[in-house]
Amino acid sequence: MKRTILILALVMAVAMPAMAADMDLAKKSTLQSILKAGKLRVGMEPGYMPFEMQDKQSRIVGFDVDMARVMAKEMGVELELVPTAWDGIIGSLLTDKFDIIMSGMTVTQSRNLKVNFADPYIIVGQTILINKSLEGKVKSYKDLNDPKYTVTSKLGTTGEQAVKDLIPRAKYKSFETEPEAALEVINGKADAFVYDLPYCAVFFAQKGAGKLVFLDEPFTFEPLGWAIKQGDPDFLNWLNNFLSQVKGDGRYDRIYSKWITGNEWLKEVQ
């Protein structure tokens, strides 16, 4: 009996510090600070159609915005959107300018060294818009891998990385925004624009008729995920459970149908 009591005492002595550490970690979670402040601060760059963009009234709208609204509602807090330049968005998260990045961010190993990602909420890949004059000549990214072609994309994105990795022989021009890079092709100053499928599809529908050819078969695999600070298992757990719930109860499908497969929203942003 004494031996049993001694063993239990030893187990408790080992377990109690661990339990205390877990409780302390939970108290430090971003989730708790969100609830305490009564506000979910979401960092995003409003220039990536159809995920986040400005409408005619200069309001930020899009797929990620609607998901953020549902998320804030489930938390019982207000939503604050924090427009942020893409090249500084991870740094802004790490310096507590906002609580989470919801901005069409592709999950990459290099980014994962700096932040944690929730489970992917959508899968996209790189596609290509080519100048109409190249129709039939350029049928895939492989055909562009030639010094005679000039390819554009947005600075600091996986589109840029795909060009550098898979189309290294082509001349490459980077731009601060997606529209600038795509318009370079329309204006005949570049041959092709490489970017995520949803954006290319929207841009083609808006401005590509008779000017561009859309090579819509993705040539990369890219999951998009919400990014948070490292070392926050409670917030990560909540986000994954939230995503599972909205995908199961139909809310995700309604948002997907509105922004990804639908195009009624285009008239509100053009």
N, C-alpha and C positions, 0 to 999 in steps of 0.2 A: 504494500500500500504506500509506504513512504517513498519507495522507488518510483511509483506511478506519479505521485504528487510532485516529486523532484523533476521528472521528465516534463510534466505539464508546465511547471514553473519555468524550465529552461526554454520550452517552446514559446511561452508567452513573452519571455525576455527577448527572444529573437524577433518575434512577430510584432510586438508593440512599436518598436522604432520604425519598422517598415510601414505599418498602418498609419503612423503619425506622418511619415513622409508622403504617403499617398494622399492623405487629407490636406496636407500643406500644398501639394501640387494642384489638387482640385481647386483650392481657394485662389490660386494664382492663375487659373485658366482664363483665357480671353472670354470664354462663355460667361463667367461670373461678372467680369467687368462690363460686358454688354448688358446683362440683366440689371446690374446696379445703376448704370447710366441711363437705362431705358432707351437705348439707341444702338442700332446696328450700322456701323460705318463701313461702306463698301467702296473699295478703290477700283476704278475702271477708267480706261481711255475711250471716250465716246467718239470713235471713228471707225469701228469695225462692224460693218453691216453683216448680218442682221442682229448681232449680239448687243451692241450698244452704239447709239448714234443720236444726233439731235433732230427733232422734228421741226416743222415750220414755226412752231412757237418757242423754239430753242429749249425744249424739254428733252431730257435724256430718256430714250425709249429703246426697247429691244428685248431679245430673248433673255439675256442675263438680268436685265432690269426687272422683268416680270418674275423671274425666279427669286430675285432678291426680295421683292415685295412679299411673296409667299413665305419666304424664310423669316422675314421680320415679323410677319403676322403670327407665325407659329411660335416665335419667341415671346410675343406679346410686347414688342418694342417698336419704336419709330424707325424709319429707314432714312439714312443719310447717304446720298451718293457723293463720292469724292472724286471729281475728274482729275486724272493724273497722267502726265506724259509717260509713254510706254517705257522709255529708256531708264526711268527712275522709279518704276512702279514697285519693284521688289524692295528697293532701298527704303521707299516710303512705308511699306508694310513693316519692315524691321525696325523703323524708328517711330512706330506707333501713330502714323498719320491716319490709319484706318485699321479695321479689324480683320478684313479678309479681301483677297483679290478675286473678283468675279468679272473677268474681262477677256473671255475667249482664250485663256492661256493654255498653250500646249504643254503637257507634262513631258519634261525632258530630264535626263539624268543630271545635267549640269545645274538646272534650276532646282532640282530636288536636293542638291547639296546645300542649298540656302533656305529652302522652305519645305513644308510638308504639303502634300496634295491629298484632298479627299478623293474618293473613287471617281473616275471619269464620268461626266454627265452627258457627253456626246463625243462621237468619233468623227473626225474630219481628216482630210489629207490634202496635199498640194495638187493643184490643177493649173492649167495654163490658158491664158488668153493670148492669141497670136493675131498679128495684123492680117487683115483679109487677103492681102497680096500673097501670103504664104500658104493659103488653103491648098491642101493636097501635097504640098512640099514638106511641111512639118506635121507629123502625125503623132509624135510623142516627145517627151523630154530628151530622149536620146538623139533625135534629129537636130536639136538645138545645140548639142555639144560640139560647137565649131566656132572658131575665131571670127567667122564672118557674121555671126549673129550677136545682137545686143539684147540682154535679158535684164528686166527690172524686178525689184521687189521692195518691201519696206525694211528699213534699217532695224536690225536687232531682232528679227522674227525668224521663225522656222522656215518661212519662204526663202529668206536670204540664205539660211544655212543649207537648204535643199539645193539651191543654185550652186553654191560653193562646193558642195559635196558631190553632186550628181551631174552638174553641167559645168565643170571647171574650165573647159576650154573656151566657153563663150565669154564675151565682154560683159561685165556686170556693172549696173548702175543702181545704187541704193537711194531711197527717198524717205523723207520724214513721215509721209502719209501714204496710205493705199491709193487714193484717187490720183495723186501726183504720179505715182509709178505706173498706174494703168493708163492714164491719159497720154503718157509718153509714147505708148504703143499706138493709140488712136491717132496721135499727131505725126506718126511716121518717124519718130526720133529713136524708137527701139522696136525690136521685132516681137518680143514676148514679155508677158507679165506673169510671174509665178506667185500664187497665193492660195490660201485655203479655199476649198470648194464653196462654202456658203457665200463668201464675199464675192468670188468670181462669178457665181451664178447671179447674184443681185446686180453687180456692175454690168454684166452682159445684158441683162433684161432692161436696165436703165439706159445704157448708152452704146451698146455694142452692135445693134442692128445695122448690117451692111458695112460695118467697119472692123469687126473682130470675128474671130472664130474661137469657139469655146471647146477646148479639149478637156472634157469633164470627167475623164477617168482618173481618179487620184493615183499618184505614183509614190505616195508615202503613206504611212499609217501614223495618225496623230490623235491621241486622246486629249480632250480638253478637261481641265480640272480646276477646282477652286483651291487657292493657295492660302495657307495660314502660317504663322510662326512655328518653328520647330519646338518640340518639347511640350506639346499641348494635347495629350491623348483624349481628354474629355471633350474638347471642342471638335476634334477629328471624329470621334465616335458619334457625336450629335449630328454632324454634317452627313455622315454616311447613312445614319438611320433616317434622317430627313429625306435624303435623295431616294432611298428605297421606298419610303412611304409615298412620296409624290409620284413616283413612277408606277406604284401599285394602285393608286386611287384615281388615276385619270388626269390629275392636274398637270403633270409633266406633258402628257400627250396633247392637251389643249394648247399649252404654250408652244410646243413644237409645231403643231399644225398652223398656228397663227404666224409664227416668224420664219420657220424653215421651209415648210412645204407650201404655205400660203404667200400671197403677194399683195393683198389688199392694203397693207401698211405702206406700200411704196408711195401711194399718192399723198401720204402724210409727211413724207420726208423730201419729196422732190420739189 
